[in-house]
Amino acid sequence: MKAMILAAGLGERMRPLTDHTPKPLLQVGGKALIEHHILRLADAGFSEVVINVSHLAQQITDFCGDGSRWGLTVEYSHEDQPLETAGGIHRALPLLGRQPFLVINGDIWIDYDFGQLRDYRFVAEESAHLVMVRNRPQHPNGDFLLESDGRVRELPPGELGLTYAGVGVYSAAFFSGMRPGKLALRPLLDDAIRQQRLTGEYHPGGWEDVGTPERLRALDEAVSSSR
């Protein structure tokens, strides 16, 4: 299975930090966010990684290189302007191939074992499987309901669900109906729910959406102090 790290965003909420540094290269516990992902991927047995880049792309390609220092290979999908999540994945499909692949948001930190997702046979044609986490104060209601049978359901107004962690396995056919260009992932996920093509699992461990400088500082302190 190949893995894709989403690293093309502008990181507007992280300014001024991201004016000169792409968000995936911000440091947590002495390592760039993207390096935490790559190290976990290497430890889990992944050997091929695709990274999409746009904002300050050269810094990311210079930092990651061909991936050999981590014992894997890295290829890049270049975007003139950030295409958002679904648009970026769709653009990278020629590099990702026809088999299901793992996608990780480049602006999160998570201690999940990616090796648990390498057996992609549970991902059917045109389907996807999401990793969910408990809600955080900045997103108190969550994104979706996760049923006991593993199905992901729509979150009714006023109810509490779980938050999509920014980690999931997607079949290539999941994106076959969309046109090239800028598109968020959420509309595709909502459509998959209506067609009962979306499953998920709950990760009880550590996770953080590094969306603001304040959350970055708190996460850096927590990760550094845990060593």
C-alpha positions in Angstrom: 0.0 0.0 0.0 1.2 3.5 -0.8 0.7 6.5 1.5 0.0 10.1 0.7 0.7 13.0 3.0 -1.3 16.2 2.3 1.2 19.1 2.5 0.0 21.7 0.0 -2.1 24.0 2.2 -1.4 27.6 2.9 -1.7 27.3 6.7 -3.5 30.7 6.9 -4.6 30.2 10.5 -1.0 29.6 11.5 0.3 32.9 10.3 2.8 34.5 10.8 4.5 31.1 11.3 3.5 29.9 7.9 4.5 33.0 6.0 8.0 31.6 5.7 7.6 28.0 6.8 5.1 25.5 5.3 2.9 24.1 8.0 4.1 20.4 7.7 7.6 21.6 8.6 6.6 23.3 11.9 8.4 21.6 14.8 6.8 19.4 17.5 9.1 17.7 20.0 12.2 18.6 18.0 10.9 17.1 14.7 8.9 18.5 11.8 5.2 17.4 11.7 5.8 15.7 8.4 8.8 13.8 9.8 6.7 12.3 12.6 4.4 10.9 9.9 7.2 9.6 7.7 8.9 7.9 10.7 5.7 6.2 11.7 5.1 5.1 8.1 8.6 3.6 7.8 8.2 1.8 11.2 4.8 0.4 9.9 6.4 -1.0 6.8 5.3 1.5 4.2 7.9 1.9 1.4 6.3 4.4 -1.0 5.0 7.9 0.0 3.5 10.6 -2.2 3.4 14.2 -0.9 1.5 17.0 -2.6 3.1 20.4 -2.4 2.3 23.9 -3.3 2.8 26.6 -0.7 6.6 27.0 -0.2 6.9 23.7 -1.9 10.7 23.8 -2.3 11.2 23.7 1.4 9.3 20.5 1.7 11.0 18.8 -1.2 14.4 19.9 0.1 13.6 18.5 3.5 12.1 15.2 2.5 14.2 14.6 -0.6 13.8 11.2 -2.1 13.0 9.7 1.3 16.1 7.5 1.4 17.2 8.7 4.8 14.1 7.1 6.3 14.4 4.0 4.2 11.5 4.7 1.8 10.8 6.5 -1.4 9.1 9.9 -1.8 7.4 11.2 -4.9 5.8 14.7 -5.2 2.5 15.9 -6.7 3.0 19.6 -7.5 0.0 22.0 -7.5 0.3 25.6 -8.9 -2.4 26.6 -6.3 -3.6 24.4 -3.4 -6.4 22.2 -4.7 -7.8 21.3 -1.2 -8.0 17.8 0.1 -10.0 15.9 -2.6 -8.6 18.0 -5.4 -5.0 17.2 -4.2 -5.7 13.5 -3.9 -7.3 13.4 -7.4 -4.3 15.2 -8.9 -2.0 12.6 -7.3 -3.9 9.5 -8.5 -1.4 8.7 -11.3 1.3 8.4 -8.6 -0.9 6.5 -6.1 -2.0 3.8 -8.5 -5.2 1.7 -8.6 -5.0 0.0 -5.2 -6.4 1.6 -2.0 -4.0 4.0 -0.4 -3.5 5.7 3.0 -4.0 9.4 3.3 -2.7 11.5 6.2 -3.2 15.2 6.7 0.2 16.9 7.0 -1.0 19.4 9.7 -1.9 16.8 12.4 0.0 14.9 15.0 -1.1 11.4 15.9 0.4 8.3 17.6 -1.7 5.9 15.6 0.0 2.7 14.3 -0.4 3.1 10.5 0.5 -0.6 10.1 -3.1 -1.4 11.2 -4.3 -0.1 7.9 -1.9 -1.8 5.5 -4.4 -4.7 4.8 -6.5 -2.8 2.3 -8.8 -5.7 1.5 -11.4 -4.4 3.8 -11.8 -1.3 1.6 -14.3 -2.1 -1.1 -14.6 -0.5 -4.5 -15.5 3.2 -4.3 -15.3 3.1 -0.5 -13.2 4.6 2.2 -12.3 3.9 5.9 -11.7 6.7 8.4 -9.8 7.0 11.6 -11.9 8.9 14.2 -10.9 10.5 17.5 -12.6 12.2 20.4 -13.7 15.8 19.9 -11.5 18.7 20.9 -12.8 22.0 22.4 -12.4 23.8 19.0 -14.7 21.2 17.4 -16.9 20.0 20.3 -19.6 18.1 18.3 -17.4 16.2 15.9 -18.0 15.3 12.3 -19.8 12.0 12.1 -21.4 9.2 14.0 -19.6 5.9 14.2 -21.9 3.0 14.7 -21.1 -0.3 16.4 -21.0 -2.1 13.1 -18.2 0.3 11.9 -20.4 2.3 9.6 -20.0 6.0 9.5 -23.3 7.9 9.6 -24.3 11.5 9.3 -24.2 13.6 12.5 -27.7 14.9 13.3 -28.0 18.5 14.6 -27.4 18.7 18.3 -25.9 15.2 18.7 -22.3 14.4 19.6 -20.2 12.3 17.3 -16.5 11.8 16.7 -13.9 13.9 14.8 -12.3 12.7 11.6 -8.6 12.5 12.4 -7.3 13.3 9.0 -6.2 9.7 8.5 -8.0 7.3 6.2 -7.8 4.6 3.5 -9.4 5.4 0.2 -10.0 3.3 -2.9 -8.8 5.0 -6.1 -12.4 4.6 -7.4 -13.6 6.8 -4.5 -12.5 9.8 -6.6 -13.4 8.6 -10.0 -16.6 10.7 -10.3 -15.0 14.0 -9.6 -13.5 16.5 -12.1 -10.0 17.8 -11.8 -9.6 21.0 -9.8 -10.1 22.5 -6.4 -12.5 20.5 -4.2 -12.8 19.7 -0.4 -13.1 16.1 0.8 -16.2 16.6 2.8 -18.8 16.5 -0.1 -17.4 13.2 -1.2 -17.6 11.8 2.4 -21.2 13.0 2.7 -22.1 11.3 -0.6 -20.3 8.1 0.5 -22.4 8.1 3.7 -25.6 8.3 1.8 -24.5 5.4 -0.3 -23.3 3.4 2.7 -19.7 3.3 1.4 -18.0 4.8 4.4 -16.6 2.8 7.4 -14.5 3.9 10.4 -12.7 3.1 13.6 -12.0 4.9 16.8 -8.5 5.8 17.9 -8.4 6.5 21.7 -4.8 7.6 21.7 -3.0 11.0 21.1 -4.1 13.3 18.3 -4.0 17.0 17.7 -5.1 19.2 14.8 -2.3 21.8 14.7 -4.6 24.6 13.6 -3.3 27.6 15.6 0.1 28.8 17.0 -1.4 28.3 20.5 -2.2 24.6 19.8 1.2 24.1 18.2 2.9 25.4 21.4 0.8 23.3 23.6 1.4 20.1 21.6 5.2 20.9 21.4 5.3 21.1 25.2 3.3 17.9 25.7 5.3 15.9 23.2 8.6 17.2 24.5 7.8 16.6 28.1 6.7 13.0 27.4 10.1 12.0 26.3 
